[in-house]
Amino acid sequence: MSLNEKAAQYWQANVRLLLLCLAIWFFVGYVLSILLVGPLNSISLGGYPLGFWFAQQGSIYTFVALIFFYASRMNKLDRQFDVHED
């Protein structure tokens, strides 16, 4: 496999991972926090309506979790393509 093919595969895997993270963030931050807030408010989490919780806390927690997930997966991807830092 040539260096260009390996770089293209690495970049393609990176973009796929990035799109997955963005899709999850969009779903939680927009769909659950804005579009589905009414139906979610019928469910209570810790005494607060679930739709309110997603709008105020859930999207932020999801974003922070996605940062750690992305960093972990990129470290694994870097090792797989032998571009990791020592």
QUIMO-V402295 format. One record per residue. N is the residue number from 1. RES is the residue in one letter. NEAR is the number of other C-alpha atoms within 10 Angstrom. Layout:
{{N:RES:NEAR} {N:RES:NEAR}}
This chain:
{{1:M:5} {2:S:7} {3:L:8} {4:N:9} {5:E:10} {6:K:13} {7:A:13} {8:A:12} {9:Q:13} {10:Y:18} {11:W:12} {12:Q:12} {13:A:14} {14:N:17} {15:V:12} {16:R:12} {17:L:17} {18:L:14} {19:L:12} {20:L:14} {21:C:18} {22:L:14} {23:A:12} {24:I:16} {25:W:17} {26:F:15} {27:F:15} {28:V:21} {29:G:21} {30:Y:16} {31:V:15} {32:L:22} {33:S:23} {34:I:15} {35:L:13} {36:L:14} {37:V:19} {38:G:15} {39:P:12} {40:L:17} {41:N:16} {42:S:12} {43:I:12} {44:S:13} {45:L:12} {46:G:7} {47:G:8} {48:Y:12} {49:P:17} {50:L:23} {51:G:24} {52:F:19} {53:W:20} {54:F:24} {55:A:18} {56:Q:13} {57:Q:14} {58:G:18} {59:S:21} {60:I:15} {61:Y:13} {62:T:16} {63:F:18} {64:V:12} {65:A:11} {66:L:18} {67:I:13} {68:F:11} {69:F:14} {70:Y:17} {71:A:11} {72:S:12} {73:R:14} {74:M:17} {75:N:14} {76:K:13} {77:L:17} {78:D:15} {79:R:12} {80:Q:11} {81:F:12} {82:D:11} {83:V:12} {84:H:12} {85:E:7} {86:D:3}}
